[in-house]
């Protein structure tokens, strides 16, 4: 019996060795294929692709974003590579350019090192959408894919159909890869404004007369255009808030100017104040139908958390600051002093 058991055990061992050798060979083949894939250029929809990695994106989300941007591979393979590299948590948020010849290995290195494109464009607080488009059109490094599009077409392409473009983009400096589309930059500015607006709305005062985030954006745009000195911003917002609360017309010149559009020649006349448009806050009560410019973060916060004041009026002093008055009589005296130059 002992020899039979011995020989039987040998057969089992040989079979196990064969299985192990096969598995080892298979592992070697898999490892070789993986090494080959990591060194191969990724197939791409175009010669240059822009990839945006937003803060807080997971490694899986990064892999999916790479594929959505135009890299023609399986997002799961990229994700597994990120995980196996043990560098998946080191990927940095940013705006990247993926060019022809990029391999999975070099792509991960770029993301981990944070090798962003250094091209940049700045949108200024208080700009209108028309001014914003002009700046984009003059940027030689952007792909001008919105040049022939209307405002409505642009907003539809940004998945905001029916929404007016005015004031919907956050004024800031945005980096991008050379050859990036204008739509890609606009999309980032749009999302940034939506984030800032939502954050501001969450901090609104309980007694605000504003009924929605859209109304907050509209008021913020008026505050942006009416503020000559940053320290007055909260009081300017307080005056408009007081007026909205009692149903008093806002009577603010920047809204009238916006309503005039290209017809405005730089000189606001009495007849302009009397010419009714949807944005004329002298002829119409409440807020205008859309923002009139791009408000910055400070104006957003001032709109939802205005400085407490009894003032219902203000007039520019001529040095960038404003004089605030609780009554019409005091306001008229201030107008005589600062505008007309009489005591």
C-alpha positions, 0 to 999 in steps of 0.5 A, a space after each residue: 500500500 505504501 508504494 501505491 500511495 507514494 506513486 499516487 502522491 507523485 502524480 498529484 504533485 506533478 499535476 499541481 506543478 503543471 497547473 502552477 506552471 500554466 498559471 505562471 505562464 498565463 500571468 506572464 502573458 497578462 503582465 506582458 500584455 499590460 506592459 505593452 498596453 501601458 507603452 502604446 499611444 492612446 487612440 484619440 478623437 483628435 490630435 489634441 484633447 482638453 481634459 478638465 479634472 475638477 476638484 474632488 473627482 475620484 480616480 474612477 471619475 478621472 478615467 471616465 472623464 478621459 474617455 468622455 474628452 475623446 480618448 478612445 479606450 476602455 475607462 475601466 482599463 485606465 481606472 485599473 491602471 491608476 489603482 495598480 500604480 498606487 498613484 491614483 490618489 495623487 492625481 491633481 485637479 486641473 485643465 490638461 492637454 492630451 496630445 497625440 502619442 500620449 500613452 497610459 503611462 505618460 498620461 498618469 505622469 502628467 496627471 500626477 505632476 499636475 502638468 497643466 496648460 499655461 494658456 489663460 483668459 480673464 473675464 472681468 467683474 462687471 463685464 457683459 456677455 457681449 464684452 466676454 464674447 469679444 475677449 474670447 474672439 480675440 484670443 488667438 489660442 482658442 478654437 473659435 467654435 462659437 463665433 457663428 452661434 447665437 446666445 441661445 445656441 451657445 446656452 443650448 450647447 452648454 445644456 442650459 436651453 432657454 436661459 439668458 446668458 447674461 451674468 451666468 458666467 463667473 468672472 475669473 482667470 481660466 487656464 486652458 490647453 492651446 486649441 481648446 474650444 470656446 465652449 469648454 472655457 464657457 462651460 467652466 465659467 458657467 459651472 463656477 458661477 453656479 457653484 458660487 451662486 449656490 454657496 452664496 444663496 445658502 448664506 442668505 439672510 432669513 428676511 431677504 425679499 429675494 425669492 430665488 437664486 436667479 433673483 440673487 444673481 440679478 440683484 448682484 449684477 446691479 450691485 456690481 455695476 452700481 458700486 464705485 468703491 468696494 467698501 460701499 458694496 454692502 450698503 448699496 445692496 442694503 438700499 436696493 433690498 430696502 426698496 424691494 422689501 416695500 415695493 419701491 422702484 429700484 431706479 438704477 441707471 445701469 439697468 436703463 443703460 443695459 436696456 438701451 443696448 448698442 443705442 447708448 452713446 455714453 450720455 444718459 438723458 431724461 428721455 432714456 429714463 422715461 423710455 420703457 424697456 424690460 430693464 428700465 427700473 424707473 418705469 417698472 417695479 421689481 428686478 429686471 428680467 435678467 442680470 445686466 453683467 457678471 457679478 463677482 463673489 463679493 457682489 453675490 454675497 452682498 446681494 444675499 447678505 446686505 449691510 443693515 441700513 435705513 437708507 433708501 437713496 445714494 448718490 456718487 460723491 465723485 471720488 468713487 464713494 457714495 453718500 447714503 440717505 434715509 429720506 428723499 429730502 436728504 438725498 436731494 440735498 446730497 444731489 445738489 452738493 455732489 452733482 450740481 455743486 450747489 449747497 
